Amino acid sequence: PTSESTRLQTINILCRQVGKIIHDFTCAGLYRYSPEWSNFEYDFARNQVVLTDLDSSLNLDELSPDLRMLQALRDLGSVVYRTISKFYTPSVLDQYTLTNLLKYNPLFELILGYFPSADEQQVKEITKKLWNCFIPYFFLVKKHREAIQGGKWSSERRRRYKMDHDLFYILSMTMLYPLFQRSDVFDL
């Protein structure tokens, strides 16, 4: 769709489903899903997101209880990172405005998909902090949009301008832990 609003509304529907499917993946006793958006497909017959590329997935039962919790949180942090980072890839640098990203807030939908009974105000506060971490990188990369899209920058140079994914995973895991602690995933 050419309309940014329509694209974001569609992304929100998918984010809610992605959050739920990652939740269900963990509840099924699995971890280490690679939530790159290219690893999700859409089943048009059933109108839902499905997982693909499950060959790297492992069983949570093989881990100690503390490590199970950390791996579940890591999968959640990973999908949050992979979702937010899609908004500053070279192909979409001029497709999304910060105003609309914050207005439609795909992270809110993703997290509510994972934690459907979470307090919405608490989720909004968490996503606001996550967006605030992302915003400087978003504008830094947008500032160099022409050089990036024109092929003047190597992928290695672009990587140096990206958010550190390990640090963002830790931030996400820490910020989402209170919701996680009150969830059915934690009980498992």
FENQUI-V510796 format. One record per run of one state. SS is the DSSP state (~ for helix, > for strand, _ for the rest). FROM is the first residue (numbers start at 1). LEN is the number of residues. If there is no record, write none. Layout:
SS:FROM:LEN
SS:FROM:LEN
This chain:
_:1:3
~:4:24
_:28:2
>:30:2
_:32:5
~:37:3
>:40:4
_:44:4
>:48:4
_:52:6
>:58:2
~:60:3
_:63:2
~:65:24
_:89:1
~:90:3
_:93:5
~:98:7
_:105:1
~:106:9
_:115:5
~:120:24
_:144:1
~:145:5
_:150:5
~:155:6
_:161:4
~:165:17
_:182:2
~:184:4
_:188:1
